[in-house]
Amino acid sequence: MRQGMRWARRILAVALSVCAVAGAVRLIVPATGGPDGEPPGARRQLAFLRSALDAGAGDEAQRLFPEGFFFLHTLYGLSWVELGMRKPAGERAEALGEARWALERLDSPAGRAPFSAGLVPSYGVFYRGWSNWLRGGVLSLQQESRRDPAELRRFVADSAEIGVAFGAATSPYLEAYPGQAWPVDSTVAVASLRLHDALVRPRFGRTVEDWLREARERLDPRTGLLPHRADPVTGEPAEVARGTSQSLIQRFLVDIDPAFAAGQYTRFRDRYVVTPLGLGPAVREYPEGVDGPADVDSGPLPLGVSLSATAVTLGAAQVHGDAPLAEALAGYGELAGLPIGTPWTKRYAWGLLPIGDAFLVWSKTARPWVETVPAPPPASIAWWWRAPLLTLLAVLGAVPWLPALRRHLKVRAVTRGGRRSAGGPDGPG
C-alpha cells in the first residue's frame, strides 16, 4: 500500500513537472507568423475546423448564439483567404477552394436564416458586410485577368447595394436586426467598400469619407471610441464601447482610414488591455473603472476580462504592427488555451468550442487587405511580461517534489549524524 502511494505521488509529481515545462515552452516559443509569415499550426487548426464543420459544428454554434452558423463559416473562409494571401498566385488553389466553400454556406438558407430580408440592405448590415468582405477576399486570391466573372459581378452588385444603403441612411450605423444597430457591423461593411475600390475601381470614396465624418461625430463620450451599440435612426451612442466589438473594429479600421485607426487603437489599448494579477495581458470587456454584465458575445468576465475579446485583439494588434502585444497575447493563449495537437490537427480547450478556435486562427493570420501594415505604435508590453508566469510555472513544477526533497535532506542529516557519532570518543577506532 505504502509503495503504491509512493509511486502514485511520483507519477503525479512527474506529470505536474512535465506540464509546467510544456507551459513554459508554449509561453516562450513564438506563436504568430506576423503579417507576412504563416502562424505555426494554422493549417492544422483549419483541418480541425473543417472536420468539425463537416460534423455539424455550425448547427451546434447556432444553438449557442444567433450568428453561430454564419460566423463559424465566415471565420473559416477568411482564415483561408489570409493564408492564401501569403502564397504566390500559383499556390492558392487550396485556399481559394476552401474560402469558396465557406462562402457558399453563407449564401445558403441556413446562413441567412437569422436575418431579415426586409432590412436595408437586405438581410442587414451584419450579414451583407461580412459576406461582402469574404467575397472580396475570394477575388483577392485570383489573378486579376483570371477572376471568375460571376463572382466579380456579385461583388460589384453587393457593394453597390451597401453603398446605396449608407447614402440613404440618417445614421452611419445601419441595422443588423430590426431596430438594432452595432457600429462594428457597419465598420466591416465600409471596409468591404474600400476593398472594392482597391480590387475593381474607385467608386465609394465619398461614401467612406461621409461615414468617417459621421462616425467621428458620434463617438462614445466616455472613451472616445466607436460605441458598442447605437441608435439605429440617429446613430447616437446607446452603450459604452466594449472589448468584444472594439477588438473587431480595430481589426477593420486600418483598411478604412489608417490615421483615424491609429488613434482609435491607442485609445482602445490604453483603456482595455490590462494585466490582471500581473499574469500576462488580457482585454477587459468594459473600460477600466466600469463594470457591466456578461453576455453571449463576451462570455464570462473573470476580473472583468473577456476571453473572446482577448483572442480577437491579437489580430487587431497584428494589423496595427503592434508585434509585442500580438506575440504576448498569442503566447498567453498557447498557455491558457490548453492546445492539443496531433500531426494533422490542432485544437484549443479540447475542441469543445470550435468557434473559439475559429476566432483564434483568424486572429493569428491577421493582416491588412487594403493598406500596408502601419508603423508600430509605442510598445505597451514590457519585455519581461513572461517573468511572473514563468515563476508561477516553476513553483508549480517544483512543489510536488518538496516532500521528497525534505525526506532526502532528513536522511542525509541522520546519516551524517551517525557517521560523526561512529567516529567519536565512544565509537570504534
NUDOTOR-406966 format. One record per atom (N, C-alpha, C): z, y, x. Coordinates in steps of 0.02 Angstrom, whole numbers, plus 50000, padded with zeros to 5 digits. Atoms other than C-alpha are relative to their C-alpha. Example, Ala and Ser with C-alpha at 12.3 -4.5 7.8 and 13.67 -1.06 7.14 Angstrom:
NUDOTOR-406966
500004994150045503904977550615500005006050045499974994149958503574994750684500375005549961
//
This chain:
NUDOTOR-406966
500004994050041500005000050000500005006350043499974994149956500505012450136499375000850040500614999749961498995007850240499425002649957500524997650045497875010650089500045007449987499904992950012498635027650053499815004050062500164996549938498445032450236499245000750007500734999749994496595028050234499705004749947500244995550053496345037350069500085007350021499894993149977497115053050145499515001850055500484998749946495995051350298499305001349972500664999150030494435049450191499955006849966499994993550033494925064650088499975005750051500004994849948495265074750246499315000650031500684999849971493575069950319499525003349951500454997150050492695074350156500085007549995499884992850004493515091450146499745003650063500244996949938493115095050328499245000350001500735000050003491295089950304499755005449952500204994950048491175101150151500095007050030499884993549969491925115650248499475001650052500524999049950490705113350391499335001349967500634999050036489245111750270499985007049969499974993350029489815127650182499895005450052500104995149946489895137050347499275000250022500715000249981488145131250392499575003649948500384996750054487465136650222500095007550001499854992849999488295153550244499645003450058500274997049939487545156450416499244999550004500725001149993485785148950408499635004649950500374995650044484525161650336499724996349939500215003250062484105157750154499425003649967500574996450027482705170350123499455000250052500564999249954480995172450198499775007250005500214993150002480925191050166499385000949957500584998750043479455199350076499364996350022500615003149976478175190250184500064992550013499915007149986478915173250229500194996049939499825004450056479175158350115500724997950006499295001849997481005155550073500104992550010499865007149991481705138850134500184996749933499845003850060481725126249993499695002549935500274997250062480745136949869499554995049964500445004850033479425123749836500384994149971499605005550028480745110349812500375002449937499704997350061481615121749686499504999949943500514999950052479985123849592499814993049977500125006950020479715105049595500534997649951499475001850047481395102749512499895003449933500104996450062480995116249384499424997149959500565002950037479315108449340500214993549967499785006350031480115091549312500485001449942499544998250054481475099849207499615002649940500404997450055480185109249103499624994449965500355005750030479185093349076500474995749958499515004050037480795085249015500335003849942499744996350058481135098848886500505005450016499514994849982482175111648983499875006649964500144993950037481265125748894500325000149932499695000450066481855119848724500765000450005499274999649991483615117548790500225007250015499834993049985483615135248861499955004349938500084996150062483015141848693500624999449956499395000850040484575134848613500595004050029499474996249968485645144648737499945007449989500094992950015484885161848712499305001249974500614999050040483455169748613499354999450038500635000249962482165170848753499994994350050499935005249950482625154748843499344996550017500645003449988480955145548823499525004650037500464995149971479955161148863500185001750071499794997749934480985166749013499944994450052500025005549951481085149649096499284998850024500705001049981479195147549093499735006250038500234993949967478895165749143500225000150073499754999849931480005164849297499704994550043500345005449963479245148249347499315002350022500674997649984477505155749339500005005750050499974994349954477995171849427500194997850070499805002449933478815162349570499404996850035500605002849970477205152849598499515005550021500424994449979476245169249600500255002950065499724997149939477445175849731499844995750060500165004449944477185160549840499255000250017500724999749988475305161349816499795006350037500164993749966475265179449873500134999650075499855000849929475965173650040499494995650036500505004549972474475162050067499325003350005500704997650000472665165450118499664998249934500345001050065471445166249972499794992849989500245006850008470815148750006500544994849991499445004750005472545140849995500445001449939499614997950057473095147249825499894995749937500195003950059472435133549710500614997449963499415002850034474125125449676500405005549965499624994550031475005142049644499645002649938500384997550056473595147849530500044995149941499965004950054473615131649431500674999949964499335000150030475495131849403500145006449962499904993650036475505150349356499615000149935500395000450062474125147449229500334995449950499655004750045475065132549158500585003649964499444996450030476595143649131499755005249950500274994850045475545157549053499764997049935500215003350061474795145348929500594998649954499405001250041476555141048870500255006449967499804993750031476925159448840499555001649940500474998750055475375160448729500064995049943499945005150051475935145448628500465002449943499544998250055476845146248459500734999850022499315000349976478455140948548500175006250042499874994249959478275155348670500085006349959499974994050042478025168248532500524999549945499575001250059479255160848407500555005149990499444995650013480735172548436499805007249984500214993050002479685188448425499625001649936500294997750063479005198748281499295002550011500694997949994477125200548262499895007049973500084993450031477385216648162500205005850044499804994649956478055226648310499395003250034500524996649962477045238948413500235000850072500575004550009476365232048524500224993549966499835006150037476285215448430500444995550041499495004349971477735203748467500495003850045499494996049966478685218048550499875000850074500134998249930478755225648722500274994850049499755005249956479805211548796499464994650010500515005349996478515198148756499375002650034500644997649974477005208948796500055002350072499934997649931477695216748955500034994350051499945005649953478225200649041499364995850002500625003950002476645191448982499465003650040500524996249966475535205349047500115000150076499845000249929476435205549214499784993350031500205006549975476175186849236499244999249999500725000450004474365188249179499675003850058500254996349942474075201549310500124996350065499865004049941474895190249437499494994450009500525005249996473675176349395499355002950027500604996749975472245188449425500075001850074499894998049931473035194049589499874994250048500115005849957472875176349657499274998350008500725001549998470995176449628499635005450040500434995249967469705184649739499645004349948500274995550051469005199849650499334997749974500675002150022467245192849646500004993549962499985006650032467835176249576500524999849943499514999950054469055181749440499694997149937500225002950063468945172349277499875005749951500164994450045468045184249156500445000449938499585000050060469055178849005500715002450016499344997749980470705181449096500015007550013500044992849986470135198549155499955004049936500064996450064469605203948980500665000149963499355000350036471265198248907500505004850033499534995549965472245207749041499845007349985500204993150015471245223649011500175001949928499864998750071471425222348822500755000749987499284999750010473285218848827500295006350032499754993949968473585233048949499845006149957500194994450043472635244848834500465000549939499564999850058473695239748685500705002550018499344997649978475295242548783499975007550013500074992949986474655259548842499985004149937500034996450063474235264948665500695000349967499335000150030475975259648606500455005250032499594994949967476825270448737499775007049982500264993450017475685285048697500195002349931499844998350069476115284448512500755000349985499285000650013477995281848530500365006750010499574994249992479345295048513500534998850053499515001949949480395285948643499644996550057500305003849944479985279348817500184992649998499775006950003480845263248766499784996849934500285003250059479855252548645500454994349976499595005350030480615239548529499814993150028500105007049983480845221748589500114995649938499875003050066481545216448420500045005849951499994994550049481515226348257500655004150006499434995449997482655241448278500414999550064499625000949939483195236648455499565001150061500394998349940482615243448623500444999750062499665000449935483145239348801499525002950052500444996849951482435250548939499704995250051500275004749951482225235749057499344997049977500615003050025480875228448944499415004850007500534995149992479865244448944499835001150074500124999449928480065245549133499504994750024500465005449981479205228749153499305001449973500654998550030477805234049034499645005650038500314994549963477495250349128499784997650069500215002849936477455240849293499354996149992500635003750011476085229849218499415004749994500544995150003475055245549183499825002450070500144998249931475235250649365499624994350035500355005649971474675233149412499284999949977500694999550026473145235249300499605005050042500364994849964472675251249390499864997950072500115002349931472845242649559499484994450002500455005850000471835227149509499315001649971500624998950037470495234149393499715006950016500214993149986470285253049393500545004749974499494995350024471415268349371499865002149928500084998350071471705271349187500655002649969499374998550034473555273049146500455004750040499604995549959474115286049273500395005049957499664995150043474525298949138500554996749959499505003750039475435285949033500624998750042499435001449956476525281249181500385006450016499674993749985476885299349226500425002449941499634998050059477395303349048500624995749990499435004550007478515288049042500555001850049499504998249949479385292849204500365006549982499694993650019479675310649144500494999149943499565001050057480405305048979500604995650017499455004349979481465291449061500525004150040499544995849960482205304149184500425004549954499644995650047482705314949035500514996249958499565004050043483665300548955500404994950041499595004549959484705293049095500714999449972499305001150018486435285949065500425005450033499634994449969487575301149091500574997850046499455002249958488965290749169499774997950070500225002849935487935282849308499375003350028500634997249977486305292549318499444994850004500485005550000485355276049291499694999249931500275001750066484225269749153500534996149962499475003450039485385264149012499834992849986500115007150017485615246148961499644999449933500305000150066485165249448780499885007249978500174993250020484345264448697499825000249926500224999050068483995271648526499254999049997500725001550000482275264848479499565005849976500394994350025481745281248397500015005850048499944994249956482405294648514500014998250074499945002049930482655284648673500655002150032499364997849971484385292048696500434993950018499595005749980485615280648789500484997849945499555002950050486575269048674500544995650032499515004249965487535259048806499955001550074499984998649929488075261948985499564995150039500405004449958486965254849122500414993950020499655006249985487405236649156499634996050053500275003549943487135225049302499434995349983500525004850016486085211949213499325003349990500644996650009484745224449161499815004050062500154996149940484895235449316499694995850055500275004349947484565220849433499264998749989500715000850016482895218449343499625006650006500324993449997482495236949327499845001850072500114998249929482705239449515499464995850032500535004349974481505225049546499315003049984500654997850022480095233449449499865007550013500114992849990480365252149477499625001550064500364998949936479715250649656499255000449989500725000150012477975246849588499785005549952500174994450045478055261449465500015006650037499934993749962478695275749574500514998750056499555001749945479425271549746500545005250012499514994749986480295288449766500564999949948499505000450052481175287649598500404993650006499675006549992481565269349629500525000150055499534999949944482405272949795500665003249980499394996750022483645285049717500384995849949499685004350049483985273349571500334994050033499735005949967484255258449685500655001850037499404998049963485515267849794500585001149952499474998950051486495273349639500264993349975499805006650025486495255649573500424996350051499645003749948487045248049738500695002950012499354996849986488445260749762500504998749944499545000550057489165258149588500124992949975499955006750028488905239749555500104994450051499925005249949488875229849718500705000550030499305000049978490655225049765500144993850041499775005949963491615212649872500684997949972499365001950031492945205249756500414995650046499535003649957494455199049853499774999950073500264999749932493485203450011499564994150018500385006249986492455187449993499275000849978500714999750011490625191650002499785005149948500254995150049489515203449900499884996749932500145002250068489345201849712499845006249960500234994450041488725212749569500405000249935499634999050062489775219649428499525000849942500404998950060489125219649251500065007249976499894993050018489885236749218500195003850063499844996249939490105250949344500754999850013499295000049982491745251749438500375005149958499614995750044493085259049328499874998949927500185001450070492275252449169500034992549989499995007050019492635235749086499684999249932500325001350064491685228048943499954992649987500035007250018491365211648854499424996550034500545004249975490325197448922499554998349942500465002450052488795191348828499564994550029500415005649979487455178148840499595001750062500384998049941486495188248971500435000250063499574999249941487945192049087500354993550019499575005749987488865175549070500725002350007499304998149989490745175249106500055005450054499924994449954491395190349202500664999650039499385000349959492745184749327500035006150046499914993949960493425200449409499455005149986500524995250019492055209949317499314998350028500625001849966490675200849414499564995749956500495004150036489095193949332499624995950050500365004449954488375178849421499245000849992500724999150011486665181549341499765006550032500194993649968486605199849396500024999450076499955000949927487145194649571499384996450027500595003749977485715182049586499385004349997500614996050008484395194149521499995006050047499984994449954484995208349632499734998150069500305002349937484455197749780499265002250003500704998050002482655200849727499915007650002500044992749998482965219349696500105002650071499874997949931483685221249871499404998550044500565001949957482205212149947499405004549991500584995650010480865222949865500135007050025499824993449973481805238449923500084999950075499935000449927481825232450103500714999750023499295000349983483715230450098500174992950024499925006849975483715214750206500734998050009499305002249993485595214850247500314997749935499715002050064486085214250064499654993849972500365005950025484715201950017500234993750035499795005949962485225190050156500724998149984499305001550017487075191750112500054996749932499985003050066486775188049928499714992950000500295006749996485665173249972500484995250034499525004349965486945166350095500594998349956499445001150045488345168449970499814995149945500245004650050487275159449841499954992950025500045006749971486995144849959500694996850004499325002649997488875143049974500284998749930499685000550066489445146349796499584996349949500445003150049487925139049708499994992450002499955007349995488315121149764499314996749997500675003050003486495116649802500004992750019500115007149985485955098549802499274999250017500695000749978484385094549900499814992950015500315006349980483255079549921499365001950037500644998349968481625078250019499495002949951500504997950049480725082549855500245005849957499754994950046481855094049753500625003450027499384996549986483245106749765500235003449936499724997050061484395112549626500695002750015499354996949992485955123049609500454998249941499515001850052487545119449511499814993449966500185006750023486975101349496499405000149952500584999750044485445107249400500185000449926499794999950070486455109649241499675005649960500324994350034485635126549201499365001950037500624998549965483815126849257499815007449999500164992950002483675145049202500315003650059499694997149940484875149349343499594998650062500445001749944483775140149468499365004349998500614996050006482265149649399500115007250022499854993249979483075166649422500095000350076499854999849929483625162049597499374999250042500615000849960481945155849662499545006149990500404993950011481075170949582500285005850041499704994749960482315182349670499874999150075500115001349929482105173949839499275001450021500704998949984480215175949829499775007149987500184993250022480275194349780499615003950052500374995349959479025206749849499655004949953500384995450043478175222349780499284997549990500695002150014476495218749697499505005750006500454994250000475765236349691500115004250063499834995949943476665246249825500174995650060499765003549942477165241450001500765000150001499275000149995478955237150047500225006750029499804993449976479825254050067500434999650063499544999749943480815259750219500694997949977499345002550022482515251250213500505005649990499464995150009483975261250143500554998750050499435001449956485555263350246500374993749979499665006450016486455246650258500665001349966499374999650036487905244150140500454994050014499635006149985488475227150206500164999950074499805000349930489475226050367499764993550032500255005949966488855213750498500494994349999499495005249999490505204350488500184997549931499825001750069490435201350300500174992649991499875007250006490455182350328500694998150025499385002049966492085182650428500544997649952499485002550046493305181350279499834993249970500195006450029492305167150202500034994450051499965005149948492145157850367500724998350017499295001349988494015159850395500294995649945499765004150056494365152850222499754992850006500285006849991493205138050256500354996450056499645003149944494065134950423500694997549979499345002050024495755134550338499954993949954500095005750046495135122950200499834993650038500185005949962494395111250330500574997450043499465002049954495975111050438500624997649963499375001550035497355109950307500114992549989499875007250012497085091350263500234996350062499815003549938497385086950446500695002150025499364997749975499025096250464500554994749998499495005349999500155081650409499914995150058500125004749945499315070050535500165003350067499854996449938499445083350671500765000650009499284999549995501285085750631500314993350021499745006549981501605067050642499844998550073500205001249930500655066150806500455003950048499574996049956501675080250882500714997350000499335002850004503285072150821500054993850043500005006149959502815055550902500015001850074500024998049930502395064351065500675002650023499354997349981504055073551062500504994350010499535005649994505015057251033499844996050064500195003849940504025048451171500225003550063499794996249941504355062351295500764999850009499275000449996506195062251250500234993350026499815006649976506285043551278499874999150074500155000549929505455045051447500515003750043499494996349961506665058351505500664996250001499375003850003508115047751445499994994050045500065006049957507455032451535500055001850074499994998249929507325042051698500635003650020499394996249984509075049951688500534995850034499475003449964510765045051766500204993349971499775006350030511125031451639499434995049992500555004550009509385023851642499904995550060500155004549944508685010151752499665003850056500304996849941508205015551925500255006950007
//
